[in-house]
Amino acid sequence: MANATLILDRDFQIGKVDPRLYGSFIEHLGRAVYTGIYEPGHPLADEEGFRKDVLELVRELGVTLVRYPGGNFVSGYRWEDGIGPVKDRPARLDLAWATLETNEFGLNEFVSWSKKAGTEVMMAVNLGTRGPAEARDIVEYCNHPSGTYLSDLRRSHGYETPHDIKLWCLGNEMDGPWQMGAKTAYEYGRTAAEAGKLMKWVDPTIELVACGSSSSSMKTFASWEAEVLDLCYDQADYLSLHSYYGNRNDDTPSFLAKSLDFDQFIRSVISICDYVKAKKRSKKTINLSFDEWNVWYHSNSTDDEKARWIKARPILEDIYNHEDAVLVGDLMITLLKHADRVKIGCLAQLINVIAPIMVEEGGAWRQSIYYPFMYTALHGRGTVLGSVMHSDRYDCAEFTDVPYMDAAAVLSDDEKTLTIFAVNKDLENSGLLKLDLRALEGFSAVDHITMTNEDKQAVNSILTPGICKPYSLGNAGIKADGGVLTVRLPKLSWNMITLKK
Ligand code: AHR
């Protein structure tokens, strides 16, 4: 059995959790929009065609912000195709996903949907096949009150009040050869600087996310970040990171250790942002937007067989298992441990496409990864405490010295609740986690929620929705001894331990 000790002190703080850390992503891809969030005529659809069962789960999940409309899709998108009377909107080929895009759903529908979902909009502009002119136009259409062609056009479409979208992505994965209009760092950095300049001239209150590398394994990783930021430092507020993990070799110890890669990626990007800051003698700090992260590999082998150029082509429909949920929970722990610099996070994606929520004719259901996200989004609010973690470690094919246990602690704003999120990566044995709270007097354990499973590949479905699901162990198993609490974490588990003052 592995042992670990987490030492906490109220005065050692990493930073306040930005609620936007609990964002997600809806792209015009697969069944995310059509037959996902939008299905007019379905018995469960509301008057705007939005699936009510889906909205309910999105609200329950605790998502705070949703990035839209892509992803790779945005790099060929003409945003004007998706506004105005639906009958006049053109159908087009989406080259990113070999799909027919009918444009029945566009930015105004997305803004309305977001209001119902209770989520903030993070809008991406096309800097692949388009540029600064179209980017300033969409900001004017969305955010300018009235009296110009574009703002009055919005009003004529039934949206009198500006959408007031505050957060914008300057393109998507512009370093990737798969991207429509892919660019060198110089080409992209200059385009982002000019687009960002015009967008902020239209609305100086907006914030902008510049594209970092599409993954840390790109050959140009690090030099891309440095050159792009050098060129658009004055316009950008955040730099993006994207990361997806898979267990293709059925090597679970290595798969679960991928949070170390995730952590190193974040550390590297922080260093690069600070290097450019120093080089420029700037007072401005660029923070991080981890606006695509998840497990993604289950659907890869079958996606190419799906018919092309049809609407809502059902691709990227990963069905997530128990071990995926443990990694997702640990990636969230890692994001929390960088709360001082990672301000935005988007679990990619939200519905049907590599998603926590799946939608079928008969209803919407929760995948395994839904649960660690939901508990962290709802309870990981306040200030992340700095901690020292001593854990027994293991070696595996891809990593050495992997801590069996990982954890993050969040103190609520009223300082009355301390929530510990923790994982145990040991496949065979439960682990003993000691919480050293001697510098945090007066807290006692009230609950321990755990997600564990005898079968690491167990999955949920619409007919068996409760196979992968956390449950409460109460507080009876948590032993207190002079300011040190001992909690047993089941084998291969994600956990949330709640302490109250
Ligand atoms: O989320 C799926 C795809 O992954 C996105 O469209 C793209 O940005 C990334 O490569």
Residues whose N, C-alpha, C, O or C-beta is under 5 A from the ligand:
A	BS01	AHR	G71 N72 F73 N172 E173 A348
